[in-house]
Amino acid sequence: MTTLRDWLRPASRNPEPPLGPTERRALWIEITIVLLVTFGLSGISSILSLAEAALAPEPLSDQTVALNTPRSSQGFIDLARQLLGIVRLLAWGALGLYLLWRSGVGPRLAGLARPRLRRDLLPGVGLAALIGLPGLALYLVARAAGLNLTVAPSLLEDYWWRLPTEVLWAIANSGAEEILVVAYLLTRLRQLGWSENSSLLASALLRGSYHLYQGIGGGFGNVVMGLVFGRYWQRTGRLWPLVIAHALIDTVAFVGYQALRGHVSWLP
Protein backbone atom coordinates (compact mmCIF):
# COMPACT_ATOMS: atom_id res chain seq x y z
CA MET A 1 0.00 0.00 0.00
CA THR A 2 1.30 3.45 -0.95
CA THR A 3 1.79 5.72 2.06
CA LEU A 4 2.29 9.46 2.37
CA ARG A 5 5.93 8.80 3.19
CA ASP A 6 6.32 6.94 -0.12
CA TRP A 7 5.10 10.05 -1.96
CA LEU A 8 7.24 12.45 0.04
CA ARG A 9 10.43 10.36 -0.02
CA PRO A 10 10.19 7.99 -2.97
CA ALA A 11 12.89 5.61 -4.09
CA SER A 12 14.07 5.96 -7.67
CA ARG A 13 12.03 3.82 -10.04
CA ASN A 14 15.01 3.21 -12.31
CA PRO A 15 18.29 3.64 -10.42
CA GLU A 16 21.09 4.63 -12.76
CA PRO A 17 24.66 3.30 -12.55
CA PRO A 18 27.23 5.95 -11.61
CA LEU A 19 28.60 7.96 -14.52
CA GLY A 20 32.24 8.68 -15.12
CA PRO A 21 33.58 12.28 -15.14
CA THR A 22 33.49 12.50 -18.94
CA GLU A 23 29.91 11.23 -19.15
CA ARG A 24 28.78 13.58 -16.38
CA ARG A 25 30.39 16.54 -18.10
CA ALA A 26 28.77 15.65 -21.42
CA LEU A 27 25.37 15.30 -19.76
CA TRP A 28 25.67 18.67 -18.04
CA ILE A 29 26.64 20.29 -21.34
CA GLU A 30 23.63 18.69 -23.03
CA ILE A 31 21.24 19.87 -20.28
CA THR A 32 22.66 23.39 -20.41
CA ILE A 33 22.29 23.64 -24.19
CA VAL A 34 18.74 22.22 -24.15
CA LEU A 35 17.60 24.60 -21.42
CA LEU A 36 19.25 27.62 -23.04
CA VAL A 37 17.47 26.81 -26.29
CA THR A 38 14.12 26.19 -24.59
CA PHE A 39 12.65 26.92 -21.18
CA GLY A 40 15.80 27.94 -19.32
CA LEU A 41 16.22 31.00 -21.52
CA SER A 42 12.48 31.62 -21.22
CA GLY A 43 12.92 31.60 -17.44
CA ILE A 44 15.63 34.26 -17.56
CA SER A 45 13.52 36.39 -19.90
CA SER A 46 10.51 35.95 -17.62
CA ILE A 47 12.47 37.12 -14.56
CA LEU A 48 13.54 40.25 -16.46
CA SER A 49 9.92 40.87 -17.49
CA LEU A 50 8.79 40.67 -13.86
CA ALA A 51 11.56 43.05 -12.78
CA GLU A 52 10.54 45.49 -15.50
CA ALA A 53 6.90 45.30 -14.42
CA ALA A 54 7.82 45.78 -10.75
CA LEU A 55 9.81 48.93 -11.62
CA ALA A 56 6.91 50.45 -13.55
CA PRO A 57 4.98 53.23 -11.76
CA GLU A 58 1.63 51.41 -11.85
CA PRO A 59 0.90 48.41 -9.59
CA LEU A 60 1.32 44.91 -11.00
CA SER A 61 -2.43 44.27 -10.90
CA ASP A 62 -3.01 47.30 -13.15
CA GLN A 63 -0.69 45.90 -15.80
CA THR A 64 -1.86 43.32 -18.31
CA VAL A 65 0.11 40.50 -19.89
CA ALA A 66 -1.34 38.49 -22.76
CA LEU A 67 -0.45 34.88 -23.50
CA ASN A 68 -1.70 34.52 -27.08
CA THR A 69 -1.46 37.74 -29.05
CA PRO A 70 -1.88 38.68 -32.72
CA ARG A 71 1.39 38.52 -34.62
CA SER A 72 0.33 40.48 -37.67
CA SER A 73 -2.42 42.85 -38.77
CA GLN A 74 -2.93 40.58 -41.80
CA GLY A 75 -5.08 37.56 -40.95
CA PHE A 76 -3.29 34.97 -43.06
CA ILE A 77 0.16 36.13 -41.92
CA ASP A 78 -1.04 36.07 -38.32
CA LEU A 79 -2.21 32.47 -38.81
CA ALA A 80 1.11 31.49 -40.39
CA ARG A 81 3.08 32.99 -37.49
CA GLN A 82 0.80 31.35 -34.92
CA LEU A 83 1.44 27.99 -36.58
CA LEU A 84 5.19 28.64 -36.64
CA GLY A 85 5.12 29.25 -32.89
CA ILE A 86 3.19 26.02 -32.39
CA VAL A 87 5.68 24.09 -34.53
CA ARG A 88 8.57 25.55 -32.52
CA LEU A 89 7.09 24.23 -29.27
CA LEU A 90 6.48 20.82 -30.84
CA ALA A 91 10.09 20.81 -32.03
CA TRP A 92 11.28 21.52 -28.48
CA GLY A 93 9.38 18.49 -27.23
CA ALA A 94 10.69 16.39 -30.11
CA LEU A 95 14.25 17.44 -29.24
CA GLY A 96 13.83 16.17 -25.69
CA LEU A 97 12.36 12.87 -26.85
CA TYR A 98 15.11 12.43 -29.45
CA LEU A 99 17.91 13.01 -26.96
CA LEU A 100 16.33 10.56 -24.51
CA TRP A 101 15.88 8.00 -27.29
CA ARG A 102 19.54 8.37 -28.36
CA SER A 103 20.55 7.51 -24.80
CA GLY A 104 18.33 4.43 -24.62
CA VAL A 105 15.23 5.99 -23.05
CA GLY A 106 12.52 5.55 -25.67
CA PRO A 107 9.05 7.14 -25.59
CA ARG A 108 7.65 4.20 -23.60
CA LEU A 109 10.25 4.60 -20.83
CA ALA A 110 9.71 8.37 -20.90
CA GLY A 111 6.03 7.80 -20.13
CA LEU A 112 4.50 8.00 -23.58
CA ALA A 113 3.41 4.40 -23.99
CA ARG A 114 0.15 3.77 -25.82
CA PRO A 115 -2.45 5.95 -24.05
CA ARG A 116 -5.22 4.21 -22.12
CA LEU A 117 -8.55 5.50 -20.84
CA ARG A 118 -8.27 4.49 -17.19
CA ARG A 119 -4.53 5.00 -16.81
CA ASP A 120 -4.18 8.25 -18.76
CA LEU A 121 -7.36 10.12 -19.72
CA LEU A 122 -9.21 9.87 -16.41
CA PRO A 123 -6.15 10.77 -14.28
CA GLY A 124 -5.47 13.61 -16.71
CA VAL A 125 -8.93 15.05 -16.17
CA GLY A 126 -8.51 14.64 -12.42
CA LEU A 127 -5.13 16.41 -12.41
CA ALA A 128 -6.60 19.24 -14.50
CA ALA A 129 -9.30 19.80 -11.88
CA LEU A 130 -6.82 19.44 -9.01
CA ILE A 131 -4.50 22.09 -10.47
CA GLY A 132 -6.85 24.28 -12.51
CA LEU A 133 -9.47 25.27 -9.94
CA PRO A 134 -7.07 26.14 -7.07
CA GLY A 135 -4.82 27.80 -9.65
CA LEU A 136 -7.61 30.16 -10.68
CA ALA A 137 -8.30 30.98 -7.03
CA LEU A 138 -4.59 31.63 -6.41
CA TYR A 139 -4.46 33.94 -9.43
CA LEU A 140 -7.41 35.99 -8.18
CA VAL A 141 -5.96 36.24 -4.65
CA ALA A 142 -2.48 37.17 -5.93
CA ARG A 143 -3.92 39.80 -8.27
CA ALA A 144 -6.02 41.28 -5.47
CA ALA A 145 -2.92 41.41 -3.28
CA GLY A 146 -0.96 43.21 -6.00
CA LEU A 147 1.42 40.28 -6.54
CA ASN A 148 0.27 39.36 -10.02
CA LEU A 149 -0.30 41.05 -13.33
CA THR A 150 -3.70 40.82 -14.96
CA VAL A 151 -3.43 37.84 -17.31
CA ALA A 152 -5.30 37.87 -20.62
CA PRO A 153 -4.97 34.30 -21.94
CA SER A 154 -5.85 35.17 -25.54
CA LEU A 155 -6.22 38.36 -27.55
CA LEU A 156 -6.49 36.70 -30.96
CA GLU A 157 -8.90 38.25 -33.42
CA ASP A 158 -12.17 36.47 -34.09
CA TYR A 159 -11.06 34.70 -37.27
CA TRP A 160 -12.35 31.28 -38.30
CA TRP A 161 -9.04 29.74 -37.23
CA ARG A 162 -8.93 31.26 -33.72
CA LEU A 163 -10.48 28.33 -31.83
CA PRO A 164 -8.46 25.51 -33.48
CA THR A 165 -5.29 27.58 -33.15
CA GLU A 166 -5.88 28.11 -29.42
CA VAL A 167 -6.39 24.37 -28.98
CA LEU A 168 -3.19 23.67 -30.92
CA TRP A 169 -1.31 26.16 -28.71
CA ALA A 170 -2.60 24.33 -25.64
CA ILE A 171 -1.47 20.95 -27.00
CA ALA A 172 1.94 22.27 -28.06
CA ASN A 173 2.49 24.01 -24.71
CA SER A 174 1.59 20.90 -22.76
CA GLY A 175 3.68 18.57 -24.90
CA ALA A 176 6.80 20.72 -24.84
CA GLU A 177 6.64 21.48 -21.12
CA GLU A 178 5.84 18.02 -19.84
CA ILE A 179 8.36 16.29 -22.11
CA LEU A 180 11.24 18.68 -21.39
CA VAL A 181 10.60 19.85 -17.83
CA VAL A 182 9.38 16.51 -16.49
CA ALA A 183 10.45 13.49 -18.56
CA TYR A 184 13.70 14.87 -19.99
CA LEU A 185 15.02 16.88 -17.05
CA LEU A 186 14.05 14.40 -14.31
CA THR A 187 15.55 11.54 -16.30
CA ARG A 188 18.81 13.39 -16.86
CA LEU A 189 19.11 14.48 -13.23
CA ARG A 190 18.38 10.90 -12.13
CA GLN A 191 21.21 9.74 -14.41
CA LEU A 192 23.48 12.28 -12.73
CA GLY A 193 22.71 10.73 -9.37
CA TRP A 194 20.35 13.38 -8.02
CA SER A 195 17.76 12.25 -5.50
CA GLU A 196 14.12 12.16 -6.55
CA ASN A 197 13.27 15.11 -4.30
CA SER A 198 16.20 17.26 -5.46
CA SER A 199 15.43 16.69 -9.13
CA LEU A 200 11.72 17.30 -8.50
CA LEU A 201 12.47 20.65 -6.85
CA ALA A 202 14.76 21.69 -9.73
CA SER A 203 12.07 20.80 -12.27
CA ALA A 204 9.36 22.66 -10.35
CA LEU A 205 11.51 25.78 -9.93
CA LEU A 206 12.28 25.78 -13.64
CA ARG A 207 8.56 25.58 -14.43
CA GLY A 208 7.85 28.42 -12.04
CA SER A 209 10.67 30.58 -13.41
CA TYR A 210 9.35 30.87 -16.97
CA HIS A 211 5.89 31.83 -15.67
CA LEU A 212 7.17 34.72 -13.52
CA TYR A 213 6.25 37.20 -16.26
CA GLN A 214 2.71 36.76 -14.88
CA GLY A 215 3.80 37.79 -11.38
CA ILE A 216 4.69 36.11 -8.09
CA GLY A 217 1.36 34.30 -8.02
CA GLY A 218 1.89 32.83 -11.47
CA GLY A 219 5.38 31.67 -10.59
CA PHE A 220 4.36 30.14 -7.25
CA GLY A 221 1.31 28.42 -8.73
CA ASN A 222 3.41 26.79 -11.41
CA VAL A 223 5.99 25.64 -8.86
CA VAL A 224 3.18 23.82 -7.06
CA MET A 225 1.97 22.41 -10.37
CA GLY A 226 5.51 21.26 -11.10
CA LEU A 227 5.78 19.49 -7.75
CA VAL A 228 2.49 17.64 -8.29
CA PHE A 229 3.12 16.76 -11.93
CA GLY A 230 6.73 15.77 -11.40
CA ARG A 231 5.94 13.54 -8.46
CA TYR A 232 3.13 11.88 -10.39
CA TRP A 233 5.57 11.01 -13.16
CA GLN A 234 8.19 9.79 -10.70
CA ARG A 235 5.66 7.54 -9.00
CA THR A 236 3.79 6.22 -12.06
CA GLY A 237 6.13 6.64 -15.02
CA ARG A 238 3.13 7.88 -17.06
CA LEU A 239 3.47 11.19 -18.93
CA TRP A 240 0.18 11.16 -20.85
CA PRO A 241 -1.93 12.24 -17.85
CA LEU A 242 0.29 15.30 -17.42
CA VAL A 243 0.06 16.23 -21.10
CA ILE A 244 -3.71 15.75 -21.07
CA ALA A 245 -4.17 17.74 -17.85
CA HIS A 246 -1.97 20.60 -19.03
CA ALA A 247 -3.70 20.74 -22.42
CA LEU A 248 -7.12 20.82 -20.75
CA ILE A 249 -6.08 23.62 -18.38
CA ASP A 250 -4.70 25.76 -21.22
CA THR A 251 -7.64 25.05 -23.53
CA VAL A 252 -10.15 26.06 -20.85
CA ALA A 253 -8.12 29.22 -20.15
CA PHE A 254 -7.81 30.24 -23.82
CA VAL A 255 -11.32 29.34 -24.98
CA GLY A 256 -13.04 30.23 -21.70
CA TYR A 257 -11.44 33.66 -21.68
CA GLN A 258 -12.79 34.44 -25.13
CA ALA A 259 -16.26 33.23 -24.13
CA LEU A 260 -16.40 35.14 -20.81
CA ARG A 261 -14.55 38.30 -21.77
CA GLY A 262 -16.84 41.27 -21.32
CA HIS A 263 -19.33 39.26 -19.28
CA VAL A 264 -17.50 39.01 -15.93
CA SER A 265 -15.89 41.87 -14.09
CA TRP A 266 -12.58 40.23 -13.16
CA LEU A 267 -11.50 39.57 -16.75
CA PRO A 268 -9.62 42.36 -18.58
C-alpha positions as CSV (number, residue, x, y, z in Angstrom):
1,M,0.0,0.0,0.0
2,T,1.3,3.5,-1.0
3,T,1.8,5.7,2.1
4,L,2.3,9.5,2.4
5,R,5.9,8.8,3.2
6,D,6.3,6.9,-0.1
7,W,5.1,10.1,-2.0
8,L,7.2,12.5,0.0
9,R,10.4,10.4,0.0
10,P,10.2,8.0,-3.0
11,A,12.9,5.6,-4.1
12,S,14.1,6.0,-7.7
13,R,12.0,3.8,-10.0
14,N,15.0,3.2,-12.3
15,P,18.3,3.6,-10.4
16,E,21.1,4.6,-12.8
17,P,24.7,3.3,-12.6
18,P,27.2,5.9,-11.6
19,L,28.6,8.0,-14.5
20,G,32.2,8.7,-15.1
21,P,33.6,12.3,-15.1
22,T,33.5,12.5,-18.9
23,E,29.9,11.2,-19.1
24,R,28.8,13.6,-16.4
25,R,30.4,16.5,-18.1
26,A,28.8,15.7,-21.4
27,L,25.4,15.3,-19.8
28,W,25.7,18.7,-18.0
29,I,26.6,20.3,-21.3
30,E,23.6,18.7,-23.0
31,I,21.2,19.9,-20.3
32,T,22.7,23.4,-20.4
33,I,22.3,23.6,-24.2
34,V,18.7,22.2,-24.2
35,L,17.6,24.6,-21.4
36,L,19.2,27.6,-23.0
37,V,17.5,26.8,-26.3
38,T,14.1,26.2,-24.6
39,F,12.7,26.9,-21.2
40,G,15.8,27.9,-19.3
41,L,16.2,31.0,-21.5
42,S,12.5,31.6,-21.2
43,G,12.9,31.6,-17.4
44,I,15.6,34.3,-17.6
45,S,13.5,36.4,-19.9
46,S,10.5,36.0,-17.6
47,I,12.5,37.1,-14.6
48,L,13.5,40.2,-16.5
49,S,9.9,40.9,-17.5
50,L,8.8,40.7,-13.9
51,A,11.6,43.0,-12.8
52,E,10.5,45.5,-15.5
53,A,6.9,45.3,-14.4
54,A,7.8,45.8,-10.8
55,L,9.8,48.9,-11.6
56,A,6.9,50.4,-13.6
57,P,5.0,53.2,-11.8
58,E,1.6,51.4,-11.8
59,P,0.9,48.4,-9.6
60,L,1.3,44.9,-11.0
61,S,-2.4,44.3,-10.9
62,D,-3.0,47.3,-13.2
63,Q,-0.7,45.9,-15.8
64,T,-1.9,43.3,-18.3
65,V,0.1,40.5,-19.9
66,A,-1.3,38.5,-22.8
67,L,-0.4,34.9,-23.5
68,N,-1.7,34.5,-27.1
69,T,-1.5,37.7,-29.1
70,P,-1.9,38.7,-32.7
71,R,1.4,38.5,-34.6
72,S,0.3,40.5,-37.7
73,S,-2.4,42.8,-38.8
74,Q,-2.9,40.6,-41.8
75,G,-5.1,37.6,-41.0
76,F,-3.3,35.0,-43.1
77,I,0.2,36.1,-41.9
78,D,-1.0,36.1,-38.3
79,L,-2.2,32.5,-38.8
80,A,1.1,31.5,-40.4
81,R,3.1,33.0,-37.5
82,Q,0.8,31.4,-34.9
83,L,1.4,28.0,-36.6
84,L,5.2,28.6,-36.6
85,G,5.1,29.2,-32.9
86,I,3.2,26.0,-32.4
87,V,5.7,24.1,-34.5
88,R,8.6,25.6,-32.5
89,L,7.1,24.2,-29.3
90,L,6.5,20.8,-30.8
91,A,10.1,20.8,-32.0
92,W,11.3,21.5,-28.5
93,G,9.4,18.5,-27.2
94,A,10.7,16.4,-30.1
95,L,14.2,17.4,-29.2
96,G,13.8,16.2,-25.7
97,L,12.4,12.9,-26.9
98,Y,15.1,12.4,-29.5
99,L,17.9,13.0,-27.0
100,L,16.3,10.6,-24.5
101,W,15.9,8.0,-27.3
102,R,19.5,8.4,-28.4
103,S,20.6,7.5,-24.8
104,G,18.3,4.4,-24.6
105,V,15.2,6.0,-23.1
106,G,12.5,5.5,-25.7
107,P,9.0,7.1,-25.6
108,R,7.6,4.2,-23.6
109,L,10.2,4.6,-20.8
110,A,9.7,8.4,-20.9
111,G,6.0,7.8,-20.1
112,L,4.5,8.0,-23.6
113,A,3.4,4.4,-24.0
114,R,0.2,3.8,-25.8
115,P,-2.5,6.0,-24.1
116,R,-5.2,4.2,-22.1
117,L,-8.5,5.5,-20.8
118,R,-8.3,4.5,-17.2
119,R,-4.5,5.0,-16.8
120,D,-4.2,8.3,-18.8
121,L,-7.4,10.1,-19.7
122,L,-9.2,9.9,-16.4
123,P,-6.2,10.8,-14.3
124,G,-5.5,13.6,-16.7
125,V,-8.9,15.1,-16.2
126,G,-8.5,14.6,-12.4
127,L,-5.1,16.4,-12.4
128,A,-6.6,19.2,-14.5
129,A,-9.3,19.8,-11.9
130,L,-6.8,19.4,-9.0
131,I,-4.5,22.1,-10.5
132,G,-6.9,24.3,-12.5
133,L,-9.5,25.3,-9.9
134,P,-7.1,26.1,-7.1
135,G,-4.8,27.8,-9.7
136,L,-7.6,30.2,-10.7
137,A,-8.3,31.0,-7.0
138,L,-4.6,31.6,-6.4
139,Y,-4.5,33.9,-9.4
140,L,-7.4,36.0,-8.2
141,V,-6.0,36.2,-4.7
142,A,-2.5,37.2,-5.9
143,R,-3.9,39.8,-8.3
144,A,-6.0,41.3,-5.5
145,A,-2.9,41.4,-3.3
146,G,-1.0,43.2,-6.0
147,L,1.4,40.3,-6.5
148,N,0.3,39.4,-10.0
149,L,-0.3,41.1,-13.3
150,T,-3.7,40.8,-15.0
151,V,-3.4,37.8,-17.3
152,A,-5.3,37.9,-20.6
153,P,-5.0,34.3,-21.9
154,S,-5.8,35.2,-25.5
155,L,-6.2,38.4,-27.5
156,L,-6.5,36.7,-31.0
157,E,-8.9,38.3,-33.4
158,D,-12.2,36.5,-34.1
159,Y,-11.1,34.7,-37.3
160,W,-12.4,31.3,-38.3
161,W,-9.0,29.7,-37.2
162,R,-8.9,31.3,-33.7
163,L,-10.5,28.3,-31.8
164,P,-8.5,25.5,-33.5
165,T,-5.3,27.6,-33.1
166,E,-5.9,28.1,-29.4
167,V,-6.4,24.4,-29.0
168,L,-3.2,23.7,-30.9
169,W,-1.3,26.2,-28.7
170,A,-2.6,24.3,-25.6
171,I,-1.5,21.0,-27.0
172,A,1.9,22.3,-28.1
173,N,2.5,24.0,-24.7
174,S,1.6,20.9,-22.8
175,G,3.7,18.6,-24.9
176,A,6.8,20.7,-24.8
177,E,6.6,21.5,-21.1
178,E,5.8,18.0,-19.8
179,I,8.4,16.3,-22.1
180,L,11.2,18.7,-21.4
181,V,10.6,19.8,-17.8
182,V,9.4,16.5,-16.5
183,A,10.4,13.5,-18.6
184,Y,13.7,14.9,-20.0
185,L,15.0,16.9,-17.0
186,L,14.0,14.4,-14.3
187,T,15.5,11.5,-16.3
188,R,18.8,13.4,-16.9
189,L,19.1,14.5,-13.2
190,R,18.4,10.9,-12.1
191,Q,21.2,9.7,-14.4
192,L,23.5,12.3,-12.7
193,G,22.7,10.7,-9.4
194,W,20.3,13.4,-8.0
195,S,17.8,12.2,-5.5
196,E,14.1,12.2,-6.6
197,N,13.3,15.1,-4.3
198,S,16.2,17.3,-5.5
199,S,15.4,16.7,-9.1
200,L,11.7,17.3,-8.5
201,L,12.5,20.7,-6.9
202,A,14.8,21.7,-9.7
203,S,12.1,20.8,-12.3
204,A,9.4,22.7,-10.4
205,L,11.5,25.8,-9.9
206,L,12.3,25.8,-13.6
207,R,8.6,25.6,-14.4
208,G,7.8,28.4,-12.0
209,S,10.7,30.6,-13.4
210,Y,9.3,30.9,-17.0
211,H,5.9,31.8,-15.7
212,L,7.2,34.7,-13.5
213,Y,6.2,37.2,-16.3
214,Q,2.7,36.8,-14.9
215,G,3.8,37.8,-11.4
216,I,4.7,36.1,-8.1
217,G,1.4,34.3,-8.0
218,G,1.9,32.8,-11.5
219,G,5.4,31.7,-10.6
220,F,4.4,30.1,-7.3
221,G,1.3,28.4,-8.7
222,N,3.4,26.8,-11.4
223,V,6.0,25.6,-8.9
224,V,3.2,23.8,-7.1
225,M,2.0,22.4,-10.4
226,G,5.5,21.3,-11.1
227,L,5.8,19.5,-7.7
228,V,2.5,17.6,-8.3
229,F,3.1,16.8,-11.9
230,G,6.7,15.8,-11.4
231,R,5.9,13.5,-8.5
232,Y,3.1,11.9,-10.4
233,W,5.6,11.0,-13.2
234,Q,8.2,9.8,-10.7
235,R,5.7,7.5,-9.0
236,T,3.8,6.2,-12.1
237,G,6.1,6.6,-15.0
238,R,3.1,7.9,-17.1
239,L,3.5,11.2,-18.9
240,W,0.2,11.2,-20.9
241,P,-1.9,12.2,-17.8
242,L,0.3,15.3,-17.4
243,V,0.1,16.2,-21.1
244,I,-3.7,15.7,-21.1
245,A,-4.2,17.7,-17.9
246,H,-2.0,20.6,-19.0
247,A,-3.7,20.7,-22.4
248,L,-7.1,20.8,-20.8
249,I,-6.1,23.6,-18.4
250,D,-4.7,25.8,-21.2
251,T,-7.6,25.1,-23.5
252,V,-10.2,26.1,-20.9
253,A,-8.1,29.2,-20.1
254,F,-7.8,30.2,-23.8
255,V,-11.3,29.3,-25.0
256,G,-13.0,30.2,-21.7
257,Y,-11.4,33.7,-21.7
258,Q,-12.8,34.4,-25.1
259,A,-16.3,33.2,-24.1
260,L,-16.4,35.1,-20.8
261,R,-14.6,38.3,-21.8
262,G,-16.8,41.3,-21.3
263,H,-19.3,39.3,-19.3
264,V,-17.5,39.0,-15.9
265,S,-15.9,41.9,-14.1
266,W,-12.6,40.2,-13.2
267,L,-11.5,39.6,-16.7
268,P,-9.6,42.4,-18.6
